[in-house]
């Protein structure tokens, strides 16, 4: 039941942009079609990979509305609404619900470094603001503050807080919280997808899935079917691409570069403070795509 609220093969969607930085409607249409065609059943809109800090409230709402209309009932749309301001989060949550979101992604408040009690109060206030299920996002490398195990277990008592996107990477803690709460866990670190799935995670929230959601679907299916040999082989094949996208520079930058080269989106534009990749990074990305055998490369990678 919990899984159906969010899906299992989720993608942290990039936000396609035109060279001047405006949102790209053709890019959005092409990307959503691509994600649905490759087996994605949950689309996270306006999250970290969607360059959320650079999006205006109007743009964030427009993204949710557009993606929800394009996806229809073929995939869940999960709207990123987290900031360090509880009032702003509540406003964004209500706007996302009105725009057609199926669920919310709520990051731990960043920069201000609240206490765990403050985090609990913040998350409960946002969850109380709408009727949508909430996935918590635990990413202390970005926020400066982790969601502690006791905090997660306490928040699981709220009827609408149903899942965790775990980008902390503490697998023992994740297993402990899964054993002690009804929270559905989603791996938010592409390099660790296999161990999280094998340990009982419901699914993935993947950046690499922008490019290869179909391969992620195969990985999830193999683990669920108990075929760990196949799962390891799939994981081994995906590791170079995960390395190229997630460890070369920054996930949104590299995922956009790959999608532009594959012809899925027209441009790899990112907004400052992000910059498009230099040629040496793009060559590394092309090598990983070629090794994986995507079979749909349309031309040489470039930084334009």
C-alpha positions, 0 to 999 in steps of 0.5 A, a space after each residue: 500500500 505504501 509503495 503505491 503512493 509513490 511508485 518504486 522506480 522513481 526518477 529525480 527529474 532534471 528541469 529542462 531549460 532553454 539557453 537563456 535559462 527559461 523553462 523548456 516546454 519541448 524539453 519537458 514534454 520530451 523528457 516526461 515521454 522518455 521517462 514513462 517509455 523507459 519504465 519510470 513510475 514516479 517523477 520527482 519534480 523540483 527536487 535537488 536535481 531539478 535545481 530547486 534553489 533556482 526555481 521561483 514559486 511560479 516556476 515550481 508550480 508550473 512544473 508540477 502542473 505540466 508534468 502532472 498533465 503529461 504523466 496523467 495516471 501513468 506515473 506518480 508526480 512527487 513535488 519537492 517543496 522543502 526549504 529552510 522556512 516552514 511557512 514557505 514549505 507550507 505554501 509550496 505544499 498547498 500550491 503543489 497539491 492544487 497543481 496536481 501533485 500526488 505526493 510531496 518530497 520534504 527535505 530536512 531544513 537546510 542551513 539553519 541547522 535546527 534541532 531534531 525537535 525543530 525538524 519534527 515540528 517542521 515536518 509535521 506542520 508541512 504534512 498537516 497542510 495538505 492531504 498528500 502523502 509525504 516522503 522525507 528527504 535525508 541528505 545531510 551532506 547538503 543540509 548540514 543536519 541529518 534526520 536521526 533514526 529516532 526522529 524518523 521513527 517519531 515522524 512515522 507516526 504521522 498518518 501522511 509521512 510514509 516514506 524516506 528518500 535516504 541519501 545519508 548512506 548509513 545502511 545499518 541505520 536504514 535497516 534499523 528504521 525499516 525494522 522499527 517503523 512502517 516507513 518505505 525506504 527509497 535509495 537516493 544514492 545511485 551508487 548504492 542502489 543494489 545494497 539498499 534494494 537487497 536490504 529491503 528498500 521499496 525502490 529508488 529515487 534515481 538521478 541516473 534514471 533520467 537516462 536509464 530508468 529501464 535498467 533501474 526497472 530491471 534491477 528492481 525486478 531482479 532483486 524482487 525476484 530473488 535473482 541476485 546474480 542478475 542484479 549484480 550483473 545489472 549493477 556492475 554494468 550501471 556503475 560506470 554511468 553512475 560514476 560518470 554522472 554522480 562523481 564527475 562533477 554534479 548530478 544535474 549537470 551531467 544528467 542534462 548533458 547525457 539527455 541532451 546528447 541522447 536527443 531527449 532534451 534540446 539543451 543541457 543548460 543549467 542555471 548559475 551557480 551550476 556550470 555546464 561540463 568541460 570537455 574532459 567530463 563529457 568524454 568520460 560521460 560518453 565513454 560510460 554511455 557507450 560502454 552501457 550500450 544505450 544505442 541512441 547517441 545522436 552526436 558528439 557530446 559538447 558543452 554548447 
